[in-house]
């Protein structure tokens, strides 16, 4: 495949469609990673708050 064939391939809609799907997959993967990094600590923090609350309820005098 020479340079001109490569240029024609890139201009084709099929090639552009495959690249857009690659970009879409990358964007979705980045969004999932961001959501995991934001939501996971929230769940851990809420679990700690719940454990603290349960300890306070079970030992009200302490």
Biopython code that builds the backbone (N, CA, C, O; Angstrom):
import numpy as np
from Bio.PDB.StructureBuilder import StructureBuilder

atoms = [
    (1, "UNK", "N", (0.859, -1.184, 0.000)),
    (1, "UNK", "CA", (0.000, 0.000, 0.000)),
    (1, "UNK", "C", (0.897, 1.236, 0.000)),
    (1, "UNK", "O", (1.719, 1.415, 0.899)),
    (2, "UNK", "N", (0.737, 2.072, -0.999)),
    (2, "UNK", "CA", (1.551, 3.280, -1.058)),
    (2, "UNK", "C", (0.828, 4.459, -0.408)),
    (2, "UNK", "O", (-0.288, 4.329, 0.095)),
    (3, "UNK", "N", (1.485, 5.593, -0.434)),
    (3, "UNK", "CA", (0.971, 6.780, 0.253)),
    (3, "UNK", "C", (-0.367, 7.247, -0.316)),
    (3, "UNK", "O", (-1.240, 7.662, 0.446)),
    (4, "UNK", "N", (-0.547, 7.189, -1.615)),
    (4, "UNK", "CA", (-1.800, 7.636, -2.237)),
    (4, "UNK", "C", (-2.963, 6.716, -1.857)),
    (4, "UNK", "O", (-4.077, 7.180, -1.614)),
    (5, "UNK", "N", (-2.696, 5.413, -1.807)),
    (5, "UNK", "CA", (-3.742, 4.484, -1.387)),
    (5, "UNK", "C", (-4.158, 4.758, 0.051)),
    (5, "UNK", "O", (-5.336, 4.672, 0.395)),
    (6, "UNK", "N", (-3.188, 5.084, 0.877)),
    (6, "UNK", "CA", (-3.476, 5.378, 2.276)),
    (6, "UNK", "C", (-4.311, 6.649, 2.396)),
    (6, "UNK", "O", (-5.246, 6.708, 3.194)),
    (7, "UNK", "N", (-3.972, 7.663, 1.604)),
    (7, "UNK", "CA", (-4.751, 8.903, 1.623)),
    (7, "UNK", "C", (-6.196, 8.653, 1.190)),
    (7, "UNK", "O", (-7.127, 9.197, 1.783)),
    (8, "UNK", "N", (-6.380, 7.835, 0.159)),
    (8, "UNK", "CA", (-7.727, 7.508, -0.311)),
    (8, "UNK", "C", (-8.498, 6.721, 0.752)),
    (8, "UNK", "O", (-9.693, 6.942, 0.953)),
    (9, "UNK", "N", (-7.805, 5.804, 1.430)),
    (9, "UNK", "CA", (-8.462, 5.015, 2.467)),
    (9, "UNK", "C", (-8.944, 5.902, 3.606)),
    (9, "UNK", "O", (-10.043, 5.709, 4.127)),
    (10, "UNK", "N", (-8.120, 6.876, 3.994)),
    (10, "UNK", "CA", (-8.493, 7.782, 5.083)),
    (10, "UNK", "C", (-9.679, 8.651, 4.676)),
    (10, "UNK", "O", (-10.503, 9.012, 5.517)),
    (11, "UNK", "N", (-9.768, 8.989, 3.389)),
    (11, "UNK", "CA", (-10.876, 9.830, 2.914)),
    (11, "UNK", "C", (-12.195, 9.061, 2.848)),
    (11, "UNK", "O", (-13.265, 9.668, 2.891)),
    (12, "UNK", "N", (-12.132, 7.761, 2.745)),
    (12, "UNK", "CA", (-13.347, 6.964, 2.629)),
    (12, "UNK", "C", (-14.184, 7.056, 3.899)),
    (12, "UNK", "O", (-13.655, 7.202, 5.001)),
    (13, "UNK", "N", (-15.483, 6.969, 3.725)),
    (13, "UNK", "CA", (-16.396, 7.051, 4.867)),
    (13, "UNK", "C", (-16.211, 5.876, 5.819)),
    (13, "UNK", "O", (-16.357, 6.028, 7.032)),
    (14, "UNK", "N", (-15.895, 4.716, 5.279)),
    (14, "UNK", "CA", (-15.728, 3.533, 6.108)),
    (14, "UNK", "C", (-14.584, 3.733, 7.094)),
    (14, "UNK", "O", (-14.697, 3.381, 8.268)),
    (15, "UNK", "N", (-13.505, 4.287, 6.621)),
    (15, "UNK", "CA", (-12.353, 4.531, 7.493)),
    (15, "UNK", "C", (-12.695, 5.575, 8.541)),
    (15, "UNK", "O", (-12.321, 5.442, 9.706)),
    (16, "UNK", "N", (-13.405, 6.609, 8.127)),
    (16, "UNK", "CA", (-13.784, 7.645, 9.084)),
    (16, "UNK", "C", (-14.747, 7.093, 10.117)),
    (16, "UNK", "O", (-14.691, 7.472, 11.287)),
    (17, "UNK", "N", (-15.615, 6.216, 9.702)),
    (17, "UNK", "CA", (-16.550, 5.608, 10.640)),
    (17, "UNK", "C", (-15.847, 4.737, 11.654)),
    (17, "UNK", "O", (-16.216, 4.728, 12.828)),
    (18, "UNK", "N", (-14.835, 4.000, 11.216)),
    (18, "UNK", "CA", (-14.106, 3.169, 12.161)),
    (18, "UNK", "C", (-13.306, 4.018, 13.133)),
    (18, "UNK", "O", (-13.187, 3.670, 14.308)),
    (19, "UNK", "N", (-12.753, 5.132, 12.654)),
    (19, "UNK", "CA", (-12.024, 6.009, 13.568)),
    (19, "UNK", "C", (-12.969, 6.662, 14.566)),
    (19, "UNK", "O", (-12.614, 6.827, 15.733)),
    (20, "UNK", "N", (-14.156, 7.034, 14.129)),
    (20, "UNK", "CA", (-15.084, 7.661, 15.066)),
    (20, "UNK", "C", (-15.531, 6.667, 16.134)),
    (20, "UNK", "O", (-15.774, 7.051, 17.277)),
    (21, "UNK", "N", (-15.640, 5.396, 15.768)),
    (21, "UNK", "CA", (-15.992, 4.406, 16.785)),
    (21, "UNK", "C", (-14.838, 4.189, 17.761)),
    (21, "UNK", "O", (-15.061, 3.934, 18.945)),
    (22, "UNK", "N", (-13.605, 4.289, 17.265)),
    (22, "UNK", "CA", (-12.449, 4.186, 18.160)),
    (22, "UNK", "C", (-12.447, 5.361, 19.135)),
    (22, "UNK", "O", (-12.220, 5.182, 20.331)),
    (23, "UNK", "N", (-12.700, 6.552, 18.622)),
    (23, "UNK", "CA", (-12.763, 7.722, 19.498)),
    (23, "UNK", "C", (-13.903, 7.591, 20.503)),
    (23, "UNK", "O", (-13.746, 7.961, 21.667)),
    (24, "UNK", "N", (-15.031, 7.076, 20.074)),
    (24, "UNK", "CA", (-16.162, 6.885, 20.974)),
    (24, "UNK", "C", (-15.805, 5.919, 22.098)),
    (24, "UNK", "O", (-16.132, 6.163, 23.259)),
    (25, "UNK", "N", (-15.140, 4.834, 21.755)),
    (25, "UNK", "CA", (-14.728, 3.861, 22.776)),
    (25, "UNK", "C", (-13.754, 4.511, 23.758)),
    (25, "UNK", "O", (-13.854, 4.295, 24.966)),
    (26, "UNK", "N", (-12.817, 5.301, 23.247)),
    (26, "UNK", "CA", (-11.875, 5.993, 24.128)),
    (26, "UNK", "C", (-12.585, 6.962, 25.063)),
    (26, "UNK", "O", (-12.273, 7.019, 26.253)),
    (27, "UNK", "N", (-13.534, 7.721, 24.536)),
    (27, "UNK", "CA", (-14.277, 8.684, 25.357)),
    (27, "UNK", "C", (-15.082, 7.957, 26.426)),
    (27, "UNK", "O", (-15.111, 8.396, 27.576)),
    (28, "UNK", "N", (-15.731, 6.862, 26.073)),
    (28, "UNK", "CA", (-16.511, 6.095, 27.038)),
    (28, "UNK", "C", (-15.599, 5.510, 28.114)),
    (28, "UNK", "O", (-15.948, 5.526, 29.294)),
    (29, "UNK", "N", (-14.443, 4.999, 27.720)),
    (29, "UNK", "CA", (-13.503, 4.429, 28.691)),
    (29, "UNK", "C", (-13.012, 5.495, 29.663)),
    (29, "UNK", "O", (-12.911, 5.241, 30.863)),
    (30, "UNK", "N", (-12.709, 6.675, 29.158)),
    (30, "UNK", "CA", (-12.254, 7.764, 30.024)),
    (30, "UNK", "C", (-13.376, 8.193, 30.963)),
    (30, "UNK", "O", (-13.129, 8.453, 32.140)),
    (31, "UNK", "N", (-14.595, 8.268, 30.462)),
    (31, "UNK", "CA", (-15.731, 8.647, 31.307)),
    (31, "UNK", "C", (-15.962, 7.620, 32.407)),
    (31, "UNK", "O", (-16.248, 7.990, 33.545)),
    (32, "UNK", "N", (-15.843, 6.343, 32.084)),
    (32, "UNK", "CA", (-16.018, 5.290, 33.091)),
    (32, "UNK", "C", (-14.936, 5.401, 34.157)),
    (32, "UNK", "O", (-15.225, 5.280, 35.347)),
    (33, "UNK", "N", (-13.703, 5.630, 33.745)),
    (33, "UNK", "CA", (-12.620, 5.770, 34.726)),
    (33, "UNK", "C", (-12.846, 6.971, 35.638)),
    (33, "UNK", "O", (-12.607, 6.890, 36.843)),
    (34, "UNK", "N", (-13.302, 8.072, 35.075)),
    (34, "UNK", "CA", (-13.583, 9.257, 35.893)),
    (34, "UNK", "C", (-14.720, 8.974, 36.859)),
    (34, "UNK", "O", (-14.636, 9.341, 38.031)),
    (35, "UNK", "N", (-15.778, 8.332, 36.391)),
    (35, "UNK", "CA", (-16.890, 8.005, 37.279)),
    (35, "UNK", "C", (-16.454, 7.076, 38.405)),
    (35, "UNK", "O", (-16.871, 7.251, 39.550)),
    (36, "UNK", "N", (-15.621, 6.094, 38.089)),
    (36, "UNK", "CA", (-15.152, 5.171, 39.120)),
    (36, "UNK", "C", (-14.318, 5.921, 40.157)),
    (36, "UNK", "O", (-14.471, 5.686, 41.355)),
    (37, "UNK", "N", (-13.450, 6.809, 39.716)),
    (37, "UNK", "CA", (-12.614, 7.536, 40.662)),
    (37, "UNK", "C", (-13.417, 8.502, 41.515)),
    (37, "UNK", "O", (-12.989, 8.836, 42.621)),
    (38, "UNK", "N", (-14.559, 8.957, 41.041)),
    (38, "UNK", "CA", (-15.385, 9.884, 41.818)),
    (38, "UNK", "C", (-16.374, 9.130, 42.702)),
    (38, "UNK", "O", (-16.538, 9.477, 43.872)),
    (39, "UNK", "N", (-17.030, 8.116, 42.171)),
    (39, "UNK", "CA", (-18.105, 7.440, 42.885)),
    (39, "UNK", "C", (-17.582, 6.458, 43.925)),
    (39, "UNK", "O", (-18.175, 6.343, 44.998)),
    (40, "UNK", "N", (-16.501, 5.752, 43.647)),
    (40, "UNK", "CA", (-15.988, 4.760, 44.593)),
    (40, "UNK", "C", (-15.653, 5.381, 45.949)),
    (40, "UNK", "O", (-16.058, 4.825, 46.970)),
    (41, "UNK", "N", (-14.935, 6.503, 46.012)),
    (41, "UNK", "CA", (-14.696, 7.116, 47.325)),
    (41, "UNK", "C", (-15.978, 7.564, 48.023)),
    (41, "UNK", "O", (-16.054, 7.542, 49.252)),
    (42, "UNK", "N", (-16.981, 7.967, 47.251)),
    (42, "UNK", "CA", (-18.248, 8.360, 47.865)),
    (42, "UNK", "C", (-18.887, 7.178, 48.579)),
    (42, "UNK", "O", (-19.392, 7.330, 49.691)),
    (43, "UNK", "N", (-18.873, 5.996, 47.955)),
    (43, "UNK", "CA", (-19.436, 4.814, 48.581)),
    (43, "UNK", "C", (-18.630, 4.401, 49.803)),
    (43, "UNK", "O", (-19.201, 3.993, 50.815)),
    (44, "UNK", "N", (-17.301, 4.504, 49.716)),
    (44, "UNK", "CA", (-16.471, 4.160, 50.863)),
    (44, "UNK", "C", (-16.745, 5.107, 52.027)),
    (44, "UNK", "O", (-16.820, 4.674, 53.177)),
    (45, "UNK", "N", (-16.894, 6.391, 51.733)),
    (45, "UNK", "CA", (-17.169, 7.366, 52.777)),
    (45, "UNK", "C", (-18.543, 7.131, 53.396)),
    (45, "UNK", "O", (-18.698, 7.243, 54.612)),
    (46, "UNK", "N", (-19.535, 6.809, 52.582)),
    (46, "UNK", "CA", (-20.872, 6.565, 53.123)),
    (46, "UNK", "C", (-20.877, 5.296, 53.967)),
    (46, "UNK", "O", (-21.617, 5.217, 54.947)),
    (47, "UNK", "N", (-20.072, 4.307, 53.610)),
    (47, "UNK", "CA", (-19.987, 3.091, 54.409)),
    (47, "UNK", "C", (-19.347, 3.395, 55.760)),
    (47, "UNK", "O", (-19.778, 2.851, 56.777)),
    (48, "UNK", "N", (-18.333, 4.246, 55.790)),
    (48, "UNK", "CA", (-17.699, 4.622, 57.046)),
    (48, "UNK", "C", (-18.675, 5.395, 57.927)),
    (48, "UNK", "O", (-18.720, 5.177, 59.137)),
    (49, "UNK", "N", (-19.449, 6.285, 57.340)),
    (49, "UNK", "CA", (-20.448, 7.051, 58.097)),
    (49, "UNK", "C", (-21.497, 6.105, 58.664)),
    (49, "UNK", "O", (-21.932, 6.262, 59.805)),
    (50, "UNK", "N", (-21.901, 5.126, 57.867)),
    (50, "UNK", "CA", (-22.907, 4.165, 58.335)),
    (50, "UNK", "C", (-22.364, 3.325, 59.480)),
    (50, "UNK", "O", (-23.078, 3.076, 60.451)),
    (51, "UNK", "N", (-21.105, 2.881, 59.386)),
    (51, "UNK", "CA", (-20.511, 2.097, 60.471)),
    (51, "UNK", "C", (-20.413, 2.930, 61.740)),
    (51, "UNK", "O", (-20.685, 2.424, 62.829)),
    (52, "UNK", "N", (-20.030, 4.197, 61.621)),
    (52, "UNK", "CA", (-19.956, 5.087, 62.773)),
    (52, "UNK", "C", (-21.335, 5.274, 63.387)),
    (52, "UNK", "O", (-21.488, 5.244, 64.608)),
    (53, "UNK", "N", (-22.332, 5.465, 62.544)),
    (53, "UNK", "CA", (-23.701, 5.627, 63.037)),
    (53, "UNK", "C", (-24.171, 4.368, 63.762)),
    (53, "UNK", "O", (-24.775, 4.458, 64.832)),
    (54, "UNK", "N", (-23.897, 3.187, 63.183)),
    (54, "UNK", "CA", (-24.297, 1.934, 63.816)),
    (54, "UNK", "C", (-23.604, 1.736, 65.150)),
    (54, "UNK", "O", (-24.208, 1.222, 66.092)),
    (55, "UNK", "N", (-22.336, 2.139, 65.245)),
    (55, "UNK", "CA", (-21.625, 2.031, 66.523)),
    (55, "UNK", "C", (-22.247, 2.956, 67.559)),
    (55, "UNK", "O", (-22.385, 2.575, 68.721)),
    (56, "UNK", "N", (-22.621, 4.157, 67.158)),
    (56, "UNK", "CA", (-23.229, 5.111, 68.083)),
    (56, "UNK", "C", (-24.602, 4.646, 68.538)),
    (56, "UNK", "O", (-24.975, 4.848, 69.694)),
    (57, "UNK", "N", (-25.348, 4.033, 67.651)),
    (57, "UNK", "CA", (-26.687, 3.539, 67.997)),
    (57, "UNK", "C", (-26.590, 2.334, 68.932)),
    (57, "UNK", "O", (-27.379, 2.205, 69.869)),
    (58, "UNK", "N", (-25.623, 1.456, 68.675)),
    (58, "UNK", "CA", (-25.510, 0.254, 69.504)),
    (58, "UNK", "C", (-24.883, 0.563, 70.853)),
    (58, "UNK", "O", (-25.109, -0.184, 71.806)),
    (59, "UNK", "N", (-24.105, 1.631, 70.975)),
    (59, "UNK", "CA", (-23.475, 2.009, 72.237)),
    (59, "UNK", "C", (-23.816, 3.459, 72.551)),
    (59, "UNK", "O", (-22.943, 4.320, 72.440)),
    (60, "UNK", "N", (-25.058, 3.762, 72.940)),
    (60, "UNK", "CA", (-25.450, 5.161, 73.112)),
    (60, "UNK", "C", (-24.783, 5.819, 74.314)),
    (60, "UNK", "O", (-24.612, 7.038, 74.309)),
    (61, "UNK", "N", (-24.398, 5.067, 75.342)),
    (61, "UNK", "CA", (-23.797, 5.674, 76.530)),
    (61, "UNK", "C", (-22.306, 5.905, 76.388)),
    (61, "UNK", "O", (-21.728, 6.641, 77.189)),
    (62, "UNK", "N", (-21.668, 5.309, 75.409)),
    (62, "UNK", "CA", (-20.211, 5.440, 75.305)),
    (62, "UNK", "C", (-19.796, 6.575, 74.452)),
    (62, "UNK", "O", (-18.600, 6.807, 74.274)),
]
sb = StructureBuilder()
sb.init_structure("model")
sb.init_model(0)
sb.init_chain("A")
sb.init_seg("    ")
for serial, (resi, resn, name, xyz) in enumerate(atoms, 1):
    if name == "N":
        sb.init_residue(resn, " ", resi, " ")
    sb.init_atom(name, np.array(xyz, "f"), 0.0, 1.0, " ", f" {name:<3s}", serial, name[0])
structure = sb.get_structure()
